[in-house]
């Protein structure tokens, strides 16, 4: 009996204590977990704050919305001067923190050959560059999502024909195709110029998103829950909207975010070669075109728009990397 008691006591000492689970706490969804991990990524959060600040400053560079409602000319709001306000007394002035002789806001980034304030033009330029990057990304996302989802879900000959058309679109030189579209549409001022840029860039940039969506749909539609939904009588639209699309959104959102820097660079390239928004309304690419001509004499005309363009593209890349890490299912529950 003594040996048996000793054996039982030894087993009790080595027994693992039961783990307690908090069943009152609801399970954390993938999106809530991704949001929590995104907030812990300092580089992504800092990049998002920078993008929001630049976007709001560019949007409210003047009170154009209020002026349109009141039927009057727009007045500078965030920007100290208008984008076409000239000051022939202070042409080609270097960056300074001293107020002008009439008590005006200092030209902290200098002025160009017409006396236009570079800081104000950089703020206005962000309105074109950032808006075109974001709007083009949304247009590409919508068109690529529709095209790729149809191709991936239908499969078979439909998928083959649709992908051969994508291959055909890839065969065209992208920049040459955009230049051709811009020449046909013409270079106009204001909103039509932005519309033409969005259409030109969007028409030649949707193929990558379509291929990504197709690949995601081809993978997800073979899962067990999709077969179960089909067996209980779910239609094609319901399967796509309730099962395939939500389970494919992660990589698609990351791809759309990471495409914005390239689209901003596309707009800057077109503006640099004279096919973007025509003067006098500025964009960062147009300012680079004006600045490199006077690079040796007035380097500030090139440095500041190039710096803003580089920082904006860098922060979008950081934000995209943060979203990719946050939406990675293998990293769920970490960080």
C-alpha positions in Angstrom: 0.0 0.0 0.0 2.8 2.3 0.8 4.4 1.9 -2.6 1.0 2.6 -4.4 0.4 5.7 -2.3 3.8 7.0 -3.2 3.1 6.4 -6.9 -0.2 8.1 -6.8 1.3 11.1 -4.9 4.1 11.3 -7.6 1.5 11.3 -10.4 -0.5 14.1 -8.7 2.7 16.2 -8.4 3.3 15.9 -12.2 -0.3 16.7 -13.2 -0.7 19.8 -15.4 -2.9 22.4 -14.0 -6.0 23.1 -16.2 -5.9 26.3 -18.3 -8.7 28.7 -17.7 -10.3 30.4 -20.7 -12.2 33.7 -20.6 -15.4 32.6 -22.5 -17.1 35.9 -21.6 -14.7 37.8 -23.9 -15.9 37.8 -27.6 -13.4 36.4 -30.1 -11.3 39.0 -31.8 -12.0 39.4 -35.6 -9.3 39.5 -38.2 -9.8 43.2 -38.9 -9.8 44.2 -35.2 -6.6 42.2 -34.7 -5.1 43.8 -37.8 -6.0 47.3 -36.6 -4.4 46.6 -33.2 -1.2 45.4 -34.9 -1.2 48.3 -37.3 -1.3 50.8 -34.4 1.7 49.1 -32.8 3.7 49.7 -36.0 5.3 53.1 -35.2 6.6 53.7 -38.8 3.2 53.0 -40.3 1.4 55.2 -37.8 3.8 58.1 -38.3 3.5 57.7 -42.0 -0.3 57.8 -41.8 -0.2 61.0 -39.7 2.2 62.6 -42.2 -0.1 61.7 -45.1 -3.2 63.0 -43.4 -1.5 66.3 -42.5 -0.2 66.8 -46.1 -3.5 65.8 -47.6 -5.5 68.2 -45.3 -3.0 71.0 -45.9 -3.3 70.6 -49.7 -7.1 70.3 -49.6 -7.5 73.4 -47.5 -4.7 75.4 -49.1 -7.5 77.9 -50.0 -11.2 78.1 -49.3 -12.2 77.0 -52.7 -15.2 75.1 -51.4 -16.6 78.1 -49.5 -15.8 80.4 -52.4 -17.7 78.1 -54.8 -20.7 78.1 -52.5 -20.6 81.9 -52.1 -19.8 82.5 -55.8 -16.5 84.4 -55.1 -12.8 84.0 -55.8 -10.9 81.6 -53.5 -8.7 83.1 -50.8 -5.6 81.4 -49.3 -6.3 79.5 -46.1 -3.4 77.2 -45.2 -1.1 78.5 -47.9 0.0 82.1 -47.1 -0.3 83.2 -50.8 -2.2 82.1 -53.8 -0.4 79.7 -56.3 -0.3 82.4 -59.0 0.3 85.5 -56.8 3.4 87.3 -58.0 5.8 89.6 -56.2 8.2 91.2 -58.6 10.1 92.8 -55.7 11.2 89.4 -54.3 11.9 87.4 -57.4 14.3 84.4 -57.0 14.7 85.1 -53.3 16.3 82.5 -51.1 14.4 80.9 -48.2 14.0 83.3 -45.3 12.2 83.6 -42.0 11.9 87.4 -42.2 8.7 89.0 -43.1 8.4 91.1 -46.2 8.6 94.9 -46.2 4.8 95.1 -46.2 4.5 92.7 -43.3 3.5 89.7 -45.3 4.3 86.1 -44.4 8.0 85.2 -44.9 9.0 83.2 -47.9 10.2 80.2 -45.9 11.0 78.3 -49.1 12.0 81.2 -51.2 10.4 82.4 -54.5 10.7 81.6 -58.2 11.6 83.8 -61.1 8.1 85.4 -61.0 8.1 86.1 -57.3 5.6 83.3 -56.5 6.0 81.8 -53.1 7.5 78.3 -53.3 5.9 77.1 -50.0 2.4 78.0 -51.2 3.0 76.3 -54.5 4.3 73.2 -52.8 1.1 73.0 -50.7 -1.1 73.6 -53.8 1.0 71.0 -55.7 0.1 68.3 -53.2 -3.5 68.8 -54.1 -2.9 67.5 -57.6 -0.2 64.9 -56.9 -1.8 63.2 -53.9 -5.4 63.4 -55.3 -4.3 61.9 -58.6 -2.4 59.1 -56.8 -5.4 58.2 -54.5 -8.1 58.6 -57.2 -6.1 56.6 -59.7 -5.6 53.9 -57.1 -9.4 53.7 -56.5 -10.2 53.6 -60.2 -7.6 50.8 -60.7 -8.9 49.0 -57.7 -12.6 49.1 -58.9 -11.8 48.1 -62.5 -9.3 45.5 -61.6 -11.6 44.1 -58.9 -14.5 43.6 -61.2 -12.4 42.3 -64.1 -10.3 39.9 -61.9 -13.3 38.6 -59.9 -15.2 37.7 -63.1 -12.1 36.0 -64.6 -11.2 34.1 -61.4 -14.7 33.0 -60.5 -15.8 31.9 -64.0 -12.6 30.1 -64.9 -12.3 27.9 -68.0 -12.4 29.6 -71.4 -13.7 32.9 -70.0 -10.7 33.1 -67.7 -8.3 32.2 -70.6 -9.8 34.8 -72.9 -9.8 37.6 -70.3 -6.2 36.8 -69.3 -5.0 36.9 -72.9 -6.5 40.4 -73.2 -4.5 41.4 -70.1 -1.4 40.0 -71.7 -2.2 42.1 -74.8 -2.5 45.2 -72.7 0.9 44.4 -71.1 2.4 44.4 -74.6 1.8 48.1 -75.1 4.5 50.5 -73.9 2.9 52.1 -70.9 4.4 55.6 -71.1 3.9 55.8 -74.8 0.2 54.7 -74.4 -0.4 57.4 -71.7 1.2 60.1 -73.9 -1.0 59.0 -76.8 -4.1 59.2 -74.6 -3.1 62.6 -73.2 -2.5 64.0 -76.7 -5.9 62.7 -78.0 -7.8 64.1 -74.9 -5.9 67.4 -75.0 -4.3 69.3 -72.2 -6.9 71.5 -70.4 -6.9 73.4 -67.2 -8.7 72.7 -63.9 -10.8 69.6 -63.3 -10.7 68.3 -66.9 -6.9 68.1 -66.7 -7.1 66.0 -63.6 -9.8 63.8 -65.1 -7.7 63.2 -68.2 -4.7 62.2 -66.1 -6.8 59.8 -64.0 -8.3 58.2 -67.1 -4.9 57.9 -68.9 -3.1 56.4 -66.0 -6.0 54.2 -65.0 -6.4 52.7 -68.4 -2.9 51.3 -68.5 -2.4 50.4 -64.8 -5.3 48.1 -63.8 -3.8 44.8 -65.1 -1.7 44.0 -62.0 -4.7 44.4 -59.7 -6.9 42.2 -62.0 -4.3 39.4 -61.9 -4.0 39.7 -58.2 -7.8 39.4 -57.7 -8.0 36.5 -60.1 -5.3 34.6 -58.3 -7.0 35.2 -54.9 -10.4 34.1 -56.2 -8.9 31.0 -57.9 -7.4 30.0 -54.5 -10.3 30.9 -52.2 -13.1 29.4 -54.4 -11.7 25.9 -53.8 -12.1 26.2 -50.0 -14.5 24.0 -48.1 -16.8 26.9 -46.9 -17.3 28.0 -50.5 -18.4 24.5 -51.5 -20.7 24.3 -48.5 -22.3 27.7 -49.5 -22.8 26.4 -53.0 -24.4 23.2 -51.7 -27.0 25.1 -49.6 -28.1 27.0 -52.7 -26.1 30.3 -52.5 -26.0 32.1 -55.8 -22.9 33.4 -57.6 -23.4 37.0 -56.4 -23.8 35.9 -52.8 -20.7 33.7 -52.9 -18.6 36.4 -54.4 -19.8 39.2 -52.1 -20.1 37.2 -48.8 -17.3 34.6 -49.1 -14.7 35.2 -51.9 -14.3 39.0 -51.7 -14.0 39.4 -47.9 -11.4 36.6 -47.8 -9.4 38.3 -50.5 -9.4 41.9 -49.4 -6.2 41.8 -47.4 -3.7 41.5 -50.3 -5.9 43.7 -52.5 -5.9 46.6 -50.0 -2.1 46.3 -49.5 -1.5 46.3 -53.2 -3.7 49.4 -53.7 -1.8 51.2 -51.0 1.6 50.3 -52.3 0.6 51.4 -55.8 -0.1 55.0 -54.8 3.6 56.0 -54.7 4.1 54.7 -58.3 1.0 56.6 -59.4 2.2 59.8 -57.8 5.5 59.3 -59.6 3.6 58.7 -62.9 1.9 62.0 -62.5 5.1 63.7 -61.7 6.8 62.2 -64.8 3.9 63.4 -67.0 4.0 66.9 -65.5 7.7 67.0 -65.9 7.6 66.3 -69.6 4.7 68.8 -70.0 1.7 66.4 -70.3 0.3 66.9 -66.8 -1.8 69.7 -65.4 -0.9 72.8 -67.4 0.4 76.0 -65.7 -0.1 78.1 -63.7 -1.7 75.5 -61.4 1.3 73.7 -59.9 2.0 70.0 -59.3 5.2 68.7 -57.8 6.4 67.3 -61.2 5.7 70.6 -62.9 7.7 72.4 -60.2 10.6 69.9 -60.7 10.5 70.8 -64.4 10.8 74.5 -63.5 13.4 73.9 -60.8 16.0 71.8 -62.6 16.5 74.6 -65.2 17.7 76.9 -62.4 19.3 74.2 -60.3 22.7 75.9 -60.1 21.5 79.4 -59.4 18.4 78.7 -57.3 18.6 75.1 -55.9 15.7 75.7 -53.5 13.3 75.6 -56.5 14.3 71.9 -57.0 15.0 70.8 -53.5 11.7 71.5 -51.8 9.3 69.9 -54.3 11.7 67.0 -54.7 11.8 66.6 -50.9 8.0 66.6 -50.6 7.6 64.1 -53.4 10.2 61.8 -51.9 8.7 62.0 -48.4 5.2 61.4 -49.6 6.2 58.3 -51.6 8.3 57.0 -48.7 5.5 57.4 -46.2 3.0 55.6 -48.5 5.5 52.7 -48.8 5.9 52.6 -45.0 2.1 52.6 -44.6 1.7 49.8 -47.2 4.3 47.7 -45.5 2.5 48.2 -42.2 -0.8 47.1 -43.7 0.8 44.1 -45.2 2.2 43.0 -41.9 -1.1 43.8 -40.1 -3.2 41.8 -42.6 -0.9 38.8 -42.8 -3.0 35.9 -41.3 0.2 34.1 -40.2 1.0 37.0 -37.9 -2.5 37.0 -36.2 -2.2 37.2 -32.5 1.4 38.5 -32.6 2.9 41.9 -32.0 
